[in-house]
């Protein structure tokens, strides 16, 4: 059973005491779209997402065991009758990730253009841009 599913019920019902392991953070980060090696500055998003509580009226539930005895976890809103396989707050954390990536791109507009970065370090090019 994946690490996230094994501790899912505990982490969502007792978030103040839950501390995800590095493996769980890495697994959830990957699921969100974070490369744990290249994007270490974004791992706080995965950590916060793992510790996030369920919104009001949402509860984690288990499916009946399948033929090999495996239960799957899903989320059910007891007020609206809505159910989902993903934690109801996962979309929020994906949006936080997108916003953080957008901020990083604004701070470093030439990051996707390595040749431009090299050119801008040459004094003549830099001076020409400052005058224009």
N, C-alpha and C positions, 0 to 999 in steps of 0.2 A: 504494500500500500504506500503511495507517495507520502512524503513527510508532511506536506500541507494537509492532506486528508486525515492523517493519523491524529494530529493535534487540533483539528479544526473546531470541534465542539468546545474544547477547553478555551482556545484562544478567543473565540467569539463570545463566550459567556463570562469569562473572567479576564478581560483585557488589562486590568490594572496589575495583575500578577503575571501575565503572560510575557515572556521574553523569547522571541523567536531565535532559533539557532542560526548560525551563519549559513548552513545548508538550506534552511527554510527561506531565509532572505534571498539567497541566490536563486532558488527555484522560483519564488514568486517574482523576483526581478526579471528573470528570463521570460516568465509568462506575460509580464507587463510590456516587455520589449526592451528591457535594459540589459546591456552586456556588462555583467558584473566585473569583468576585467578592464574594459575600456571606459566604462561610465561609473567609476566608483563614487564620484561626487553626486550621483543620483540614487545611490542605494538607500538613502534616508527615506525616499518615497516608498520603496518596497517595505522597509521596516515599519513605517507609519501605517501603511495599508494593512499589514498583518495584524497590527494592534488595534485597528479601527473596530468600533463596536457596530452592531447591527442597528439600523434605524428602528424606530418604534413600530411595533406590530410584526416585525420579521423574526423568524426563528429558524435555526438550522434543523433539518430533518434528515432521516436516513430512508433510503429505499429498502424494500424487503430484500433479503439475501438472495443472490442469484444462485445458480447451480453449484458454484464453487465457494459459496459462503461470503461473497463480497457485497458489501453495502456501498451505495454511492450517497454522497451528501448533496442535498439541494436546499434551497431557501424558500420559505413559504410566508406570505403575508396573511396573517389571520384576520385582518380587517377587510382586505380587498379580494382575497382569494388568489392573488398573483403568485406564481412560483417561478424560480429561475435556478439554473445550475451554478451561475456565478454569484459571488457575494454581491448584494445590492450596492455596495460602495465601490466595487472594482472600477466601474465606469468613471467615477470621480477621480480615482487615483491615476487612471490612464490620462484623464484630462490634465491633472497636475503635471504629469510627465511631459505631455505635449507643451504645456506652458513653460516649463523649465527649459526644455529644448529650444523653444522659440526665444526665450530670454538669452540663452547662451549664444544663439545665432546673431542676435542684435549686438551683443557685446563683442562678438568676433565676426564681423560681416565677411571677411576674406577667408574664413576657415575652410570654405568649400573650394577655394581657388588658391592652391599652394603656389602656383607660379606667380600670381599677383602679389602674394605675400613677399616672395623673394624680390620682386621688382620694386615694391614699396620701400624696401630697406636700402635701396640704392639712393644716395643723397640727391642726385640730379632729378630723379623721378619724384622723390618726396618734395623737393623744393618747387618743382613745376606744379604739383597738385596744390600746394599751399598758396601759390600765387593765383591760380585759376579761380 
